[in-house]
Amino acid sequence: MSRAYRGGFADINITRAELLPKALPNEYFLMDAGYQDQNEPRFLSPVKQYEGQPLTQIQKDHNMTIHKKRVIVERVNGRVKVFECFKKPMET
């Protein structure tokens, strides 16, 4: 990102402002289920299941595809936090 953001900024707004304009046309963003954005086709998020409306097999497959990709990213994020990678200046 081109600048730092402090606590009060939502990730989705930072993504729209900073990352989306720099992304190539064929690049997509894997989002969690909290980001349902019908206006941005490059934001891929799982289909939410609502009470009394079971997911179709296609929707389940879509969700599993996103899950398999996101779990890798989430594991890396977890390791960055555990090892406090960004709390100390890099030594050169």
N, CA and C of each residue as an Amber inpcrd file, in Angstrom:
protein
   276
   0.8290000  -1.1780000   0.0000000   0.0000000   0.0000000   0.0000000
   0.8720000   1.2390000   0.0000000   0.3030000   2.3080000  -0.4620000
   1.1020000   3.5140000  -0.5920000   1.1960000   4.3120000   0.6930000
   0.2780000   4.0660000   1.6590000   0.3530000   4.7900000   2.9110000
  -0.2390000   3.9300000   4.0270000   0.0740000   4.2790000   5.2490000
  -0.4110000   3.5120000   6.3950000  -1.7790000   4.0200000   6.8360000
  -2.5970000   3.1110000   7.3330000  -3.9130000   3.4500000   7.8540000
  -3.9700000   3.0440000   9.3170000  -4.5560000   3.8810000  10.1180000
  -4.7240000   3.5520000  11.5320000  -6.0870000   2.9150000  11.7350000
  -6.3400000   2.4170000  12.9370000  -7.4640000   1.5860000  13.2990000
  -8.8390000   1.8560000  12.7470000  -9.2450000   3.0850000  12.4890000
 -10.6310000   3.3820000  12.1490000 -11.0380000   3.1360000  10.7110000
 -10.1900000   2.5710000   9.8970000 -10.5120000   2.3730000   8.4900000
 -10.8760000   0.9190000   8.2270000 -11.9770000   0.7050000   7.5400000
 -12.3980000  -0.6550000   7.1920000 -11.5090000  -1.2020000   6.0780000
 -11.1860000  -2.4900000   6.1810000 -10.3430000  -3.1390000   5.1740000
 -10.9040000  -2.9740000   3.7650000 -12.2170000  -3.0900000   3.6420000
 -12.8310000  -3.0210000   2.3140000 -12.6230000  -1.6440000   1.6890000
 -12.6870000  -0.5890000   2.4890000 -12.4760000   0.7550000   1.9510000
 -11.0250000   0.9720000   1.5430000 -10.1050000   0.4230000   2.3020000
  -8.6920000   0.5050000   1.9400000  -8.4420000  -0.2760000   0.6510000
  -9.0640000  -1.4370000   0.5470000  -8.9120000  -2.2530000  -0.6720000
  -9.4280000  -1.5000000  -1.8850000 -10.5950000  -0.9020000  -1.7600000
 -11.1590000  -0.1360000  -2.8830000 -10.2680000   1.0520000  -3.2530000
  -9.7500000   1.7480000  -2.2550000  -8.9700000   2.9630000  -2.5050000
  -7.5590000   2.6710000  -2.9890000  -6.9200000   1.6350000  -2.4410000
  -5.4960000   1.4150000  -2.6920000  -5.1900000   0.2550000  -3.6390000
  -5.8510000  -0.8650000  -3.4300000  -5.4810000  -2.0670000  -4.1830000
  -6.2290000  -2.2230000  -5.4990000  -7.5200000  -1.9910000  -5.4860000
  -8.3230000  -2.1890000  -6.6880000  -7.8290000  -1.3610000  -7.8680000
  -7.5070000  -0.0840000  -7.6740000  -7.0160000   0.7010000  -8.8140000
  -5.6780000   0.1970000  -9.3820000  -4.8970000  -0.5110000  -8.5710000
  -3.5870000  -0.9940000  -9.0070000  -3.6230000  -2.4210000  -9.5430000
  -4.7380000  -3.0970000  -9.3700000  -4.8370000  -4.4960000  -9.7820000
  -4.9550000  -4.6040000 -11.3020000  -4.4010000  -5.6770000 -11.8170000
  -4.5500000  -5.9630000 -13.2410000  -5.9870000  -6.4080000 -13.5110000
  -6.4710000  -6.2660000 -14.7400000  -7.8680000  -6.6260000 -15.0410000
  -8.2290000  -8.0760000 -14.7200000  -7.2600000  -8.9760000 -14.7510000
  -7.5570000 -10.3940000 -14.4890000  -7.2510000 -10.8090000 -13.0510000
  -6.9970000  -9.8510000 -12.1620000  -6.7280000 -10.1570000 -10.7570000
  -8.0140000 -10.0300000  -9.9380000  -8.1620000 -10.9630000  -8.9890000
  -9.3460000 -11.0080000  -8.1450000  -8.9410000 -10.9250000  -6.6810000
  -9.8810000 -10.5700000  -5.8260000  -9.6560000 -10.4520000  -4.3930000
 -10.5280000 -11.4590000  -3.6720000  -9.9230000 -12.3180000  -2.8560000
 -10.6740000 -13.2910000  -2.0750000 -11.1160000 -12.6320000  -0.7780000
 -12.3920000 -12.5770000  -0.5740000 -12.9660000 -11.9130000   0.5930000
 -13.6070000 -12.9580000   1.4960000 -13.8680000 -12.5710000   2.7410000
 -14.6280000 -13.4850000   3.5870000 -16.1170000 -13.1810000   3.4050000
 -16.9610000 -13.9530000   4.0560000 -18.4040000 -13.8470000   3.8430000
 -18.9720000 -12.4980000   4.2710000 -18.2410000 -11.7510000   5.0610000
 -18.7070000 -10.4420000   5.4850000 -18.7180000  -9.4080000   4.3750000
 -18.0310000  -9.6660000   3.2890000 -17.9450000  -8.7140000   2.1830000
 -18.7430000  -9.2220000   0.9990000 -20.0000000  -8.9100000   0.9870000
 -20.8690000  -9.2660000  -0.1280000 -21.0360000  -8.0040000  -0.9750000
 -20.3070000  -7.9040000  -2.0650000 -20.3250000  -6.7050000  -2.8950000
 -20.7210000  -7.0830000  -4.3120000 -21.9590000  -6.8440000  -4.6360000
 -22.4610000  -7.1760000  -5.9700000 -21.9650000  -6.1950000  -7.0280000
 -21.4520000  -5.0440000  -6.6040000 -21.0140000  -4.0200000  -7.5470000
 -19.5810000  -4.2140000  -8.0300000 -18.8260000  -5.0740000  -7.3770000
 -17.4330000  -5.3050000  -7.7750000 -17.2330000  -6.7860000  -8.0650000
 -17.2820000  -7.1730000  -9.3390000 -17.1710000  -8.5930000  -9.6880000
 -15.8150000  -9.2220000  -9.3610000 -14.8000000  -8.3970000  -9.0810000
 -13.4890000  -8.9670000  -8.7490000 -13.3350000  -9.2850000  -7.2710000
 -14.3380000  -8.9690000  -6.4610000 -14.3530000  -9.3760000  -5.0560000
 -15.0720000 -10.7140000  -4.9730000 -14.3270000 -11.7700000  -4.7160000
 -14.9120000 -13.1080000  -4.6380000 -15.1070000 -13.4780000  -3.1710000
 -16.3510000 -13.6950000  -2.8020000 -16.6450000 -14.0820000  -1.4220000
 -17.5830000 -15.2790000  -1.4190000 -17.5700000 -16.0380000  -0.3260000
 -18.4620000 -17.1840000  -0.2350000 -19.9230000 -16.7490000  -0.2710000
 -20.7610000 -17.6250000  -0.7670000 -22.2010000 -17.3820000  -0.7720000
 -22.7130000 -17.6510000   0.6360000 -23.4590000 -16.6910000   1.1760000
 -24.0180000 -16.8740000   2.5180000 -25.2280000 -17.8050000   2.4560000
 -25.3510000 -18.6220000   3.4760000 -26.5340000 -19.4760000   3.5910000
 -27.4980000 -18.8280000   4.5720000 -28.7280000 -18.6670000   4.1520000
 -29.7540000 -18.0710000   5.0060000 -30.6970000 -19.1460000   5.4990000
 -31.2950000 -18.9040000   6.6290000 -32.1980000 -19.8640000   7.2510000
 -33.3130000 -20.2470000   6.2720000 -33.4870000 -21.5480000   6.1060000
 -34.5310000 -22.0540000   5.2260000 -34.1770000 -22.0600000   3.7480000
 -32.9480000 -21.6410000   3.4130000 -32.5090000 -21.6080000   2.0140000
 -31.1870000 -22.3560000   1.8780000 -31.2480000 -23.6610000   1.6810000
 -29.9910000 -24.4120000   1.5530000 -29.2240000 -23.9980000   0.3000000
 -27.9090000 -24.1130000   0.3930000 -27.0640000 -23.7940000  -0.7580000
 -27.1680000 -24.8870000  -1.8090000 -27.0510000 -24.4930000  -3.0630000
 -26.9980000 -25.4650000  -4.1530000 -25.6040000 -26.0910000  -4.1750000
 -25.4360000 -27.1450000  -4.9110000 -24.1130000 -27.7770000  -5.0200000
 -23.1130000 -26.8280000  -5.6760000 -23.5720000 -26.0650000  -6.6390000
 -22.6760000 -25.0860000  -7.2880000 -22.2090000 -24.0490000  -6.2710000
 -23.1050000 -23.5780000  -5.4190000 -22.7230000 -22.6130000  -4.3850000
 -21.7660000 -23.2350000  -3.3720000 -22.0110000 -24.4830000  -3.0060000
 -21.1060000 -25.1770000  -2.0780000 -19.7190000 -25.3290000  -2.6980000
 -19.6730000 -25.7030000  -3.9770000 -18.3890000 -25.8460000  -4.6720000
 -17.6630000 -24.4970000  -4.7430000 -18.3990000 -23.4430000  -5.0330000
 -17.8320000 -22.0870000  -5.0740000 -17.2090000 -21.7470000  -3.7150000
 -17.9590000 -21.9880000  -2.6520000 -17.4690000 -21.6920000  -1.3040000
 -16.2220000 -22.5000000  -0.9670000 -16.1860000 -23.7620000  -1.3490000
 -15.0250000 -24.6090000  -1.0620000 -13.7970000 -24.1280000  -1.8260000
 -13.9840000 -23.7060000  -3.0610000 -12.8690000 -23.1820000  -3.8520000
 -12.2620000 -21.9570000  -3.1740000 -13.0940000 -21.0440000  -2.7310000
 -12.6060000 -19.8510000  -2.0420000 -11.9400000 -20.2370000  -0.7250000
 -12.5590000 -21.1510000   0.0130000 -11.9990000 -21.5860000   1.2980000
 -10.5940000 -22.1600000   1.1320000 -10.3980000 -22.9940000   0.1380000
  -9.0920000 -23.6330000  -0.0620000  -7.9990000 -22.6060000  -0.3470000
  -8.3400000 -21.5420000  -1.0230000  -7.3580000 -20.4860000  -1.3100000
  -7.1370000 -19.5890000  -0.0930000  -8.2220000 -19.2050000   0.5710000
  -8.1210000 -18.2770000   1.7030000  -7.4100000 -18.8930000   2.8970000
  -7.5550000 -20.1900000   3.0980000  -6.9390000 -20.8140000   4.2770000
  -5.4170000 -20.6670000   4.2280000  -4.8530000 -20.7030000   3.0510000
  -3.4090000 -20.5170000   2.8970000  -3.0180000 -19.1090000   3.3530000
  -3.7370000 -18.1270000   2.8860000  -3.4630000 -16.7350000   3.2490000
  -3.6440000 -16.5240000   4.7450000  -4.7170000 -17.0660000   5.3160000
  -4.9760000 -16.8890000   6.7420000  -3.8870000 -17.5410000   7.6020000
  -3.3540000 -18.6580000   7.1540000  -2.2520000 -19.2960000   7.9000000
  -1.0070000 -18.4230000   7.8860000  -0.7200000 -17.8250000   6.7500000
   0.4310000 -16.9220000   6.6650000   0.2030000 -15.7100000   7.5660000
  -0.9980000 -15.1330000   7.5160000  -1.3070000 -13.9900000   8.3850000
  -1.1140000 -14.3610000   9.8540000  -1.5420000 -15.5400000  10.2350000
  -1.3780000 -15.9960000  11.6050000   0.0790000 -16.1000000  12.0050000
   0.9020000 -16.6040000  11.1150000   2.3310000 -16.7260000  11.4130000
   2.9950000 -15.3600000  11.5140000   2.5880000 -14.4250000  10.6770000
   3.1310000 -13.0660000  10.7530000   2.8440000 -12.4810000  12.1330000
   1.6250000 -12.6940000  12.6310000   1.2520000 -12.1740000  13.9520000
   2.0180000 -12.8840000  15.0620000   2.1020000 -14.2170000  14.9980000
   2.7830000 -14.9880000  16.0430000   4.2510000 -14.5980000  16.1450000
   4.8980000 -14.4520000  15.0150000   6.3250000 -14.1300000  15.0190000
   6.5810000 -12.6170000  15.0530000   5.5190000 -11.8250000  15.1470000
   5.6150000 -10.3680000  15.2440000   6.5390000  -9.7740000  14.1850000
   6.3150000 -10.1880000  12.9560000   7.2060000  -9.8030000  11.8540000
   7.2740000  -8.3040000  11.6030000   6.2090000  -7.5800000  11.8830000
   6.2060000  -6.1590000  11.5580000   6.3450000  -5.2610000  12.7790000
   6.6670000  -5.8240000  13.9210000   6.8180000  -5.0040000  15.1390000
   8.2230000  -4.4590000  15.3020000   9.1760000  -5.0810000  14.6610000
  10.5710000  -4.6550000  14.7950000  11.0920000  -4.2000000  13.4360000
  11.9390000  -3.2100000  13.4150000  12.5390000  -2.7970000  12.1380000
  13.4120000  -3.9300000  11.5730000  13.4110000  -4.0330000  10.2650000
  14.2480000  -5.0420000   9.6300000  15.7240000  -4.6700000   9.7680000
  16.5140000  -5.6650000  10.0540000  17.9550000  -5.4270000  10.1310000
  18.5550000  -5.6290000   8.7450000  19.4790000  -4.7610000   8.4110000
  20.1230000  -4.8820000   7.0950000  21.5740000  -5.2440000   7.2290000
